[in-house]
Amino acid sequence: MPERVLATDAALELIEKLKAKHGPLMFHQSGGCCDGSSPMCYPEGDLIIGDQDVLLGHIGGVPFYMLRNQYDYWKHTQLIIDVVDGRGGMFSLEGVEGKRFLTRSRAFTAEENEKIQQATET
């Protein structure tokens, strides 16, 4: 089964740095305008997860959620969380580090989509 969300080495390094400073973390990507379309990193529990959020997986041991209606657009892709220089979302923890998380993606292959489909049917 292909993973729905992965992280680059640079993103994993930043996640470890943020965990050392802030403790347990969580990610959420809502798909809204502006910063809402970026992966946002919060202290665990600072954002209430509801029944409209989908847990895509974990990166660096940190849960990664996406708003369900946004997931419907992205469900055929694998998200690759990366980090770049610059300031990101004002509420996301990495901003003070002079970095921001960024979502890259790739479409799942036909074989991967078939495996995902089979897994959801069982």
Summary of the structure (lengths in Angstrom):
residues: 122
radius of gyration: 14.3
end to end distance: 13.1
largest distance: 44.0
contacts: 354
relative contact order: 0.23
helix: 34%
strand: 35%
